[in-house]
Amino acid sequence: MAGNEADPQAGIQDAIAPIPSDEVLQYFLRNPADGTDGVVDIPLLREQTREVGLRVRGELPPIESCRDVVIDGVKASTYRPSRVSRPGVGFIWIHGGGWMHGDLDVYDGVARAFANELGCSVVAVDYGLAPEHPFPFGLDEVWRVVRWASAEFDQLVLAGDSSGGNIAAALAIRARDAGVPIAVQLLIYPVLESSDRTEFKQRFRTRYSPFAGQERFGESTHERIKWIWEVYAP
């Protein structure tokens, strides 16, 4: 989790030495922990992506408070900036990671930045990950937080990156159908297309093979994304 109110950085591995940006890029591009064509060690993947995420997140910006909470049975962290300019706004942050990795520690700096820049409260959700918790488990957990937040704030922002952007988009539709108003939907490189047969997806295979000096990068990445969808929504 992201720490506590008394010591926002408690439990964080801040002593991990940063690594040069070019090495970070190569680390990510080599598809860590997988056998290229869908054979993946998920615990190792989580360990490796967490390690790199903590190394590249930078120095944590100061904030008024950061608290670990449980909202309707769902773990989350709430952030309050030093200067609140939008007291009625609740910003729901949903992290990415292919629905199977990523955590609030890695995204701690992102949540703090949103809180400080927007001057509002941020609620980062620690939703359940696949394959232990496939669709719709994580979606339903974040939805419970959204329902809670709709009673706590005057306006809601749904935001997420990658697979978190997918959950944010899906919840915006659910909120519309349930009559829960959403003021803003912020989708950062969201996953919105599950089909692997579109013309764009097929062009991706050849256009990015090879990429960054890696043979079959396009093909292996395409197969990996197919596998991620199958794990999340079997």
N, C-alpha and C positions, 0 to 999 in steps of 0.2 A: 504494500500500500504506500501511499504518498507521504506518510509521515503523520505528525500530530500537531495540535495547535501550539503546544509549548515549544516544540522544536521541529519546525517544518521539514528539516532535512534529516531527521532521525531515521536510522535504518537504511539510508541510501549509500550506495557504494561510490562515494565521491572521490575516494582515493585512487580509483582506477585511472591509470595514465591515459591521456588522449593519444590517438594514433593519427598519422598524417592523412590528409583527405584523400590522396590518391590510393593509399592502402585501404581505406574505408570503402571506396568505390569498388576496388577489385574484390574485396571481401563480399560485398553484397551481390556483385555480378556473378560470382562463382556458384550461385545457388547453394548456400550452405546446408549441410546435413541431408541433402537428398542425393539419390542415385540417378538424377537427371530425368528419368522417365517414369516418375511416379512412386519410386520406392523411397519413403521418407521416414527418418527417425524423428518423430515429432518432439519428444523430450529434448533431444539434442538441438533441434531447430530452435526451440524456445530458449534454451540456454545460450546459444550462440547469438541470436538476435537481441536478446536482453543485454548481453555483454557489450555488443557493438552500440546498441541504443544508448546505454549509459555512458559510453565513451564519447559519443558525438553530441550529446544533448547540451553541452556547455554549462556554464555557471548558472545556478538557479537564481532567478531574480527574486528579490525580497517581496514579501506579501504580508498583508495584515494577519491572515490566519489561513491555515490549511488543516482540515479535520477529517479523520476517517469516520464514516458514518454507515449505518445500515438503514436503508429506505425500503420499507415493505419487504424485508427479507433479502434485499439486494445490496451488496457492498458497493460503496462509492466514496469519493473524496470531494469535499466542498472547499471552494477557494473564495476568499473575500479580499478584494484589493484594498490598499491603503486609502485610496481616494475613490469613493463610490459616486459616480456621476449618473449612473442609471440604476437607481435602487429597486425599481420594479421589474427589472429584466433578469430572467434566469437562463443561463447558457448551458445547455446539455451537451457535453462532449463525449463522443463515442470513438474510441481509438481503433486504428486499423491493425492489420496483421493476418490477413487471410482467414479471419474468423477462428484462427487456431493458435496465434501467439500474440505477443504484445501485452503490456500491463501498465498500471498507473504510474509506476516509478519511471519507466522509460518516457512516458508522455507528461511527466510532472512539469517540465519547463514549458511545454506547449500550453497546458492549462493555466499556468501562472501568467504567461504572456497574454492570453486571451483576457483574463481577469483584469490585468493592469491596463491593457490598451483600451478595452471597452468600458472599464469602470463599472463592471457588474459582477454578480455572483456566478461562479462556474461550478457545475456539478459534473464530475467525471465518473463514468459508470464502469465498474469492474465486472462486466457481464461474463457469463459462462462461455467457455470456448469449446469448439469441436476438436476432436471427434467425441470427447466425453459428453458434450452437450451440443448436439447438432440442431439445425433449424427445426422449430422456431424458438428454442430455449433462450438464446441470447436476446433475440428480438423481443420476446415476452418480458424478460427481465428489465430491459431498458424501457419498455412501455409502462411498467409499473412505476418507474422513476418519473416518467413524463406525466403520468396521472397525478402523482404526488406534487410535482412541480407546478402543475396547472392550478393547484389550489394555493400555492405559496407565492407565486409571482403574477404580476399583471400581464407580462409578455414573455413568450418562450422562444428561444432559438434552438433549433436542432442542428447539430454540426458533427461532422465526422470525416475521417480521411480513409480512402481506399475501401476496405470492407466495412469500416465504420460509417463511411459515406453511404454504403448500400443500406445499412440498418437505419440511418437517418432518413433516407429517401422513403424506405418502406414504412417507417413510423409516421412520416408526414401524411402518407396516404391513409394510414389507419386513424390518425388523429382527425383528418378531414371527415372520414366516415363516421367517427364517434362524436363529432361536434366539439372537439378540443381544438381551440384556435392556436395556430402556430404563426408567429410574427415573421420569422426568417428561417429559411432553410439554407445552410451553408455546407456544400458538398465539395470536398477537396479530393481531386482525382478519384471520384467514386466508381465503384464496381456496379455497373448498371446493365450489363449484357451477359447473360449466362450461356448463350448459344456459342458453340465453337465453329459453326459452319458459315458464319457471315463472311462476306468478301473481305472485310477489313481484317478479320482474324486470320484468314488464309494468307493474305498479303504479309501479315506480321511474320509468319514463319520464314518466308524467303527474304523479306526486307532486313530482318535483324539476324540473319545467319550468313556469315559470322558477324558478331558484334563485339567490339572491344577486344578483338583478337581471340575470341573464344569460338571454337568450332561448334556448330549446331546450337548456338545460343537461342535463336528464334524458335527452332523446333522444340528444344527442351523446355523453354519457358512456356510455350503454348501448351505442351503436354502437362506441365506442372499446374498451370491455371485450371485446366480441365479437371485435374485430380483434386485441387482445392475445392472446386464447386461440388464435386462428388462427395467429398468428406463433409462439407457443411450442410448440403441439402441432398442426402442420398435418396 
